[in-house]
Amino acid sequence: MGDSDEHKHILGSLTDCVRKMYETRQEHGDVKIKIGKSEKKFKAHSFILRSRSKVFSSMLDEEDRMTFKDINEDTFKQFLE
C-alpha cells in the first residue's frame, strides 16, 4: 500500500471526516445557534457553516452565537445536513 493509500485508510475520506463533524456537532460544535420562536438551541461547526453559506461566514467573523427567530427548526436542520 502506498503512502497516500495508507493515510486515507487511517484518516478516512474527507466526506467521512465532515460527516463525523456533523454527527458530533452537539458535543463538539463551536457555534451556538438559537432557532425559531422557541429558541431551540443548536450547536454547529463553524467550518461547516462557513462552507455552506457566505452569509454565515461573514456573521461568524463577528461572533460565535446567533439567534434566528424567523427560521423553522426543520428547515435549519435540513440546511445543516
Backbone as a printed PyTorch tensor [residue, N CA C, xyz], in Angstrom:
tensor([[[  0.8440,  -1.1760,   0.0000],
         [  0.0000,   0.0000,   0.0000],
         [  0.8880,   1.2370,   0.0000]],

        [[  0.6060,   2.2100,  -0.8930],
         [  1.3890,   3.4420,  -0.9650],
         [  1.0760,   4.3670,   0.1970]],

        [[  1.9390,   5.3740,   0.3730],
         [  1.7420,   6.3240,   1.4670],
         [  0.3650,   6.9700,   1.4420]],

        [[ -0.0910,   7.4170,   0.2670],
         [ -1.3830,   8.0870,   0.2150],
         [ -2.5090,   7.1230,   0.5520]],

        [[ -2.4260,   5.8740,   0.1220],
         [ -3.4340,   4.8810,   0.4640],
         [ -3.4390,   4.6100,   1.9680]],

        [[ -2.2560,   4.5530,   2.5610],
         [ -2.1400,   4.2870,   3.9930],
         [ -2.7720,   5.4290,   4.7970]],

        [[ -2.4880,   6.6710,   4.4270],
         [ -3.0580,   7.8100,   5.1390],
         [ -4.5650,   7.8660,   4.9710]],

        [[ -5.0650,   7.5500,   3.7760],
         [ -6.5020,   7.5470,   3.5500],
         [ -7.1630,   6.5090,   4.4410]],

        [[ -6.5340,   5.3650,   4.5970],
         [ -7.0780,   4.3080,   5.4460],
         [ -7.1320,   4.7580,   6.9080]],

        [[ -6.1000,   5.4340,   7.3600],
         [ -6.0320,   5.8770,   8.7540],
         [ -7.0220,   7.0050,   9.0130]],

        [[ -7.0710,   7.9870,   8.1390],
         [ -7.8790,   9.1770,   8.3580],
         [ -9.2970,   9.0660,   7.8200]],

        [[ -9.5370,   8.2110,   6.8640],
         [-10.8220,   8.1550,   6.2020],
         [-10.8890,   9.2360,   5.1310]],

        [[-11.9550,   9.2180,   4.3830],
         [-12.0940,  10.2180,   3.3260],
         [-12.5250,  11.5530,   3.9300]],

        [[-12.3700,  12.6060,   3.1600],
         [-12.8140,  13.9240,   3.6030],
         [-14.3140,  13.8990,   3.8910]],

        [[-15.0640,  13.2150,   3.0530],
         [-16.5040,  13.0940,   3.2660],
         [-16.7960,  12.4400,   4.6110]],

        [[-16.0610,  11.3850,   4.9510],
         [-16.2470,  10.7130,   6.2370],
         [-15.9310,  11.6480,   7.3970]],

        [[-14.8790,  12.4390,   7.2560],
         [-14.4800,  13.3700,   8.3190],
         [-15.5310,  14.4520,   8.5230]],

        [[-16.0520,  15.0100,   7.4280],
         [-17.0750,  16.0450,   7.5340],
         [-18.3580,  15.4600,   8.1140]],

        [[-18.7110,  14.2380,   7.7110],
         [-19.9000,  13.5790,   8.2610],
         [-19.7490,  13.3830,   9.7680]],

        [[-18.5620,  12.9990,  10.2090],
         [-18.2960,  12.8220,  11.6420],
         [-18.4350,  14.1560,  12.3850]],

        [[-17.9630,  15.2440,  11.7670],
         [-18.1290,  16.5650,  12.3800],
         [-19.6090,  16.8910,  12.5480]],

        [[-20.4080,  16.6000,  11.5120],
         [-21.8560,  16.8560,  11.5910],
         [-22.4840,  16.0250,  12.7070]],

        [[-22.1150,  14.7620,  12.7710],
         [-22.7060,  13.8610,  13.7680],
         [-22.3440,  14.2330,  15.2010]],

        [[-21.2010,  14.8710,  15.3890],
         [-20.7530,  15.2190,  16.7450],
         [-20.9330,  16.7000,  17.0650]],

        [[-21.7070,  17.3970,  16.2520],
         [-21.8390,  18.8470,  16.4260],
         [-22.4060,  19.2360,  17.7790]],

        [[-23.3210,  18.4500,  18.3380],
         [-23.9100,  18.8130,  19.6320],
         [-22.8880,  18.7070,  20.7620]],

        [[-21.9400,  17.7980,  20.6500],
         [-20.9100,  17.6530,  21.6820],
         [-19.7210,  18.5740,  21.4480]],

        [[-19.3590,  18.7780,  20.1750],
         [-18.1020,  19.4600,  19.8710],
         [-18.2560,  20.7270,  19.0300]],

        [[-19.4810,  21.1180,  18.7370],
         [-19.6910,  22.3030,  17.9100],
         [-19.1420,  23.5570,  18.5800]],

        [[-18.6020,  24.4560,  17.7760],
         [-18.0080,  25.6790,  18.3170],
         [-18.8840,  26.9090,  18.1090]],

        [[-20.0820,  26.7170,  17.5170],
         [-21.0180,  27.8160,  17.3000],
         [-22.3490,  27.4420,  17.9540]],

        [[-22.9420,  28.3950,  18.6710],
         [-24.2480,  28.1810,  19.3060],
         [-25.2900,  29.0070,  18.5700]],

        [[-26.4050,  28.3400,  18.2160],
         [-27.4410,  28.9770,  17.4180],
         [-28.7920,  28.7030,  18.0570]],

        [[-29.6180,  29.7460,  18.1720],
         [-30.9950,  29.6070,  18.6390],
         [-31.9030,  29.8330,  17.4370]],

        [[-32.8720,  28.9000,  17.2580],
         [-33.7210,  28.9110,  16.0790],
         [-35.1920,  28.9690,  16.4770]],

        [[-35.9550,  29.7610,  15.7530],
         [-37.3970,  29.8220,  15.9160],
         [-37.8410,  30.6060,  17.1420]],

        [[-39.1570,  30.7160,  17.2720],
         [-39.7380,  31.4500,  18.3890],
         [-39.4430,  30.7800,  19.7240]],

        [[-39.3020,  29.4590,  19.7020],
         [-38.9990,  28.7170,  20.9330],
         [-37.5140,  28.7810,  21.2850]],

        [[-36.7200,  29.3400,  20.3830],
         [-35.2630,  29.4540,  20.5410],
         [-34.6100,  28.0970,  20.8230]],

        [[-35.0060,  27.1070,  20.0190],
         [-34.3740,  25.7780,  20.0880],
         [-32.8810,  25.9510,  19.8710]],

        [[-32.0970,  25.3320,  20.7330],
         [-30.6410,  25.5030,  20.6800],
         [-29.9920,  24.4320,  19.8170]],

        [[-29.0950,  24.8790,  18.9570],
         [-28.2900,  24.0170,  18.1050],
         [-26.8280,  24.3790,  18.3140]],

        [[-25.9840,  23.4160,  18.1200],
         [-24.5580,  23.6770,  18.0040],
         [-24.1410,  23.2270,  16.6110]],

        [[-23.1410,  23.8790,  16.0940],
         [-22.6350,  23.5310,  14.7710],
         [-21.1460,  23.8390,  14.7320]],

        [[-20.5030,  23.3430,  13.7010],
         [-19.0870,  23.6310,  13.4780],
         [-18.9770,  24.8140,  12.5250]],

        [[-18.1920,  25.7930,  12.9010],
         [-18.0490,  26.9770,  12.0560],
         [-17.5340,  26.6010,  10.6680]],

        [[-16.6900,  25.5950,  10.5840],
         [-16.1680,  25.1460,   9.2920],
         [-17.3070,  24.7720,   8.3430]],

        [[-18.2730,  24.0230,   8.8510],
         [-19.3890,  23.5840,   8.0090],
         [-20.2720,  24.7680,   7.6400]],

        [[-20.5940,  25.6180,   8.6110],
         [-21.4310,  26.7830,   8.3190],
         [-20.7620,  27.7120,   7.3120]],

        [[-19.4780,  27.9590,   7.4940],
         [-18.7540,  28.8370,   6.5660],
         [-18.7290,  28.2500,   5.1500]],

        [[-18.5970,  26.9350,   5.0560],
         [-18.5280,  26.3150,   3.7350],
         [-19.8900,  26.2730,   3.0480]],

        [[-20.9720,  26.3400,   3.8280],
         [-22.3200,  26.2640,   3.2710],
         [-22.9080,  27.6170,   2.9070]],

        [[-22.3710,  28.7010,   3.4970],
         [-23.0190,  29.9890,   3.3000],
         [-22.0480,  31.1510,   3.4910]],

        [[-22.0140,  32.0290,   2.4950],
         [-21.1990,  33.2440,   2.6180],
         [-21.7540,  34.1470,   3.7180]],

        [[-23.0700,  34.1290,   3.8950],
         [-23.6960,  34.9500,   4.9390],
         [-23.2310,  34.4710,   6.3140]],

        [[-23.2870,  33.1620,   6.5550],
         [-22.8060,  32.6350,   7.8380],
         [-21.3210,  32.9250,   8.0160]],

        [[-20.5670,  32.8070,   6.9550],
         [-19.1380,  33.0750,   7.0470],
         [-18.8840,  34.5000,   7.5280]],

        [[-19.6080,  35.4490,   6.9630],
         [-19.4610,  36.8440,   7.3860],
         [-19.9200,  37.0310,   8.8310]],

        [[-21.0320,  36.4040,   9.1790],
         [-21.5490,  36.5340,  10.5490],
         [-20.5730,  35.9480,  11.5610]],

        [[-19.9300,  34.8600,  11.1890],
         [-19.0030,  34.1970,  12.1160],
         [-17.7150,  34.9810,  12.3040]],

        [[-17.4580,  35.9310,  11.4210],
         [-16.3230,  36.8280,  11.6340],
         [-16.5740,  37.7240,  12.8470]],

        [[-17.8450,  37.9320,  13.1590],
         [-18.2380,  38.8370,  14.2380],
         [-18.4440,  38.1180,  15.5770]],

        [[-19.0810,  36.9410,  15.5670],
         [-19.4030,  36.2560,  16.8230],
         [-19.6520,  34.7720,  16.6000]],

        [[-19.7040,  34.0110,  17.7010],
         [-19.9410,  32.5660,  17.6080],
         [-21.2970,  32.1570,  18.1800]],

        [[-22.1790,  33.1310,  18.3890],
         [-23.5500,  32.8750,  18.8420],
         [-24.5060,  33.6470,  17.9430]],

        [[-25.6020,  32.9730,  17.5520],
         [-26.5660,  33.6070,  16.6650],
         [-27.9760,  33.2190,  17.0840]],

        [[-28.9350,  34.0930,  16.7830],
         [-30.3450,  33.8150,  17.0130],
         [-31.1120,  34.1650,  15.7510]],

        [[-31.9490,  33.2160,  15.3020],
         [-32.8030,  33.4170,  14.1320],
         [-34.2230,  33.0260,  14.5120]],

        [[-35.0720,  33.9950,  14.7390],
         [-36.4450,  33.7160,  15.1640],
         [-37.3680,  33.4050,  13.9940]],

        [[-36.9610,  33.7810,  12.7900],
         [-37.8400,  33.6120,  11.6280],
         [-37.5040,  32.3890,  10.7770]],

        [[-36.7220,  31.4620,  11.3240],
         [-36.3730,  30.2340,  10.6070],
         [-37.0240,  29.0510,  11.3090]],

        [[-37.6260,  28.1710,  10.5330],
         [-38.2330,  26.9510,  11.0430],
         [-37.1330,  25.9670,  11.4470]],

        [[-37.3280,  25.2670,  12.5660],
         [-36.3180,  24.3140,  13.0580],
         [-35.9950,  23.2370,  12.0330]],

        [[-37.0180,  22.6710,  11.4020],
         [-36.7880,  21.6160,  10.4090],
         [-36.0120,  22.1320,   9.2010]],

        [[-36.3080,  23.3400,   8.7830],
         [-35.5890,  23.9490,   7.6610],
         [-34.1170,  24.1180,   8.0200]],

        [[-33.8510,  24.5590,   9.2420],
         [-32.4610,  24.7400,   9.6550],
         [-31.7380,  23.4090,   9.7560]],

        [[-32.4090,  22.3820,  10.2550],
         [-31.7950,  21.0430,  10.3150],
         [-31.4280,  20.5720,   8.9100]],

        [[-32.3070,  20.7840,   7.9490],
         [-32.0180,  20.3980,   6.5700],
         [-30.8240,  21.1640,   6.0230]],

        [[-30.7300,  22.4430,   6.3690],
         [-29.5890,  23.2360,   5.9360],
         [-28.2930,  22.6420,   6.4780]],

        [[-28.2950,  22.2410,   7.7420],
         [-27.0790,  21.6680,   8.3420],
         [-26.6960,  20.3440,   7.6940]],

        [[-27.6900,  19.5710,   7.3070],
         [-27.4180,  18.2630,   6.7020],
         [-26.8440,  18.4460,   5.3230]]])
